[in-house]
């Protein structure tokens, strides 16, 4: 199904395709894949660039104008942009407790399914399946190759693309999204915890009065007194995840403004609810988040297992993009997934990346590696970049993990020039 519509200066084409839930069983249960092709006026013959969204579990951006999101105008000067809703998000058969399931799954909705059925269903929503979906979309559009732009988890997906279907890729661009390769995901989590300890101390040094304010909130959380406007309890580990704000531009200022509020005021409870990561809107973000690092391993609640003793003993040492098991007990919207999440934590995920294929890959590419990235440690990204012969890296401390969005056109322009050889590495 295809529909078209317009925004000022833009043509938009919405495409919905059936794709297999399990690509190993193409005649089995089918789900829907949605993509929006954005074209600037006069750009109907330009090549395609596929934007691979971060997450996992978030839909592609919804353009409001030619410069929304900020990098879009730069992309449209050279390309038609494909905004792909990765499976389970947006309009691509979204994962939700009451969303209708395709025939053949064994239950009408995930809420009605058993935890084992839920877990089995959710094993089909990783980067390997997203790449297979994208290949079906590419064939539908009748294009031989296209450019990839992967932000964060979208970069993980782009690396899987280079491992499995490099012949379909013209250029690969990564921004904050070069994952580690291999089964030792614990090393990544140890790096992220070390990085968050450093960021926490930098933050408290900048705003020393905030440490006592945060400690008071943590004491209230430990006593069961910290509540969101809907009555949800916020425990210490959930509160600690406010540290995820420190991984983005102006995140420290956002956290300071939050902690500056009167703790008894409604504003604090409402702003806290808005600032906490992981929730019911995008359940995949919590339920399968750790699986995106699992390159041939079981996750076994890696963030909880690798938490340093110093962090366990000091609630003011903040967490980042770390999913903790108790989250599913604290958040009623995520509670429906608790047993499935436990099953998925013990699931041995297959390999995502083929190291030999990456070493043979001749696709030109460029990667923005953000020095000190809170979510994707730069040292692991650089080790992966060294595997891919055509990939040129730009290591920068000018931007945080959200540099693509925060920089306007700058990050994408830099990557396009770097990949094309118009700029020195």
Secondary structure, 3 states (H helix, E strand, C coil): CEEEEEECCEEEEEEEEEEECCCCCCCCCEEEEEEEEEEECCCCCCEEEEEECCCCCCCCCCCCECCECCCHHHHHHHEEEEEEECCCCCCCCCCCCCCECCCCCCCCECCCCCHHHHHHHHCCCCHHHHHHHHHHHHHHHCCCCEEEEEECHHHHHHHHHHHHCHHHEEEEEEECCCCCCCCCHHHHHHHHHHHHHHHHHHHHHHCHHHHHHHHHHHHHHHCCCCECCCCCECCHHHHHHHHHHHHCCCHHHHHHHHHCCCCCCHHHHHHHHHHCCCCCCCHHHHHCCHHHHCCCCCCCCHHHHCCCHHHHHCCCCCCCCCCCCCHHHHCHHHHCCHHHHHHHHHCCCCCCCCHHHHHHCCCEEEEEEECCCCCCCHHHHHHHHCCCCCEEEEEECCCCCCHHHHCCCHHHHHHHHHHHCCCCC
